[in-house]
Amino acid sequence: MSPLAHYVIQTLVTVAGITALAVLVLYGAGRIGIGRPTGSLELVGRLPLEGRRAIYLVRVAETVYVLGSSEAGINKLGELSPSEVVGTAPARSTPGFSQVLERALGRRRRPGAESGGSSE
């Protein structure tokens, strides 16, 4: 076997080994709970303004903070008491693929159709 072929095979085996190790570490970390939210922190709402700018409502214990996010970072805009926050229901879920496709194709939903997938 030529030295070049030996080098290429060694490189490919090394890259495959590192990739497998990275996948194993990420899978293991997710299984044991690393990266999951803990404590009394909750995202109450998000209002996207532009591509990289948004306003967030974050509940920490009993106080709701109004945070502004932009390219420059995150800034505290204000605080609200729980009684001042109206409609803290969970944020609307993003539309499913079928809903986006129907909207893109200009189709109207049938009256009484469920929001889940359709059997067309």
Disulfide bonds with the S-S distance in Angstrom:
none
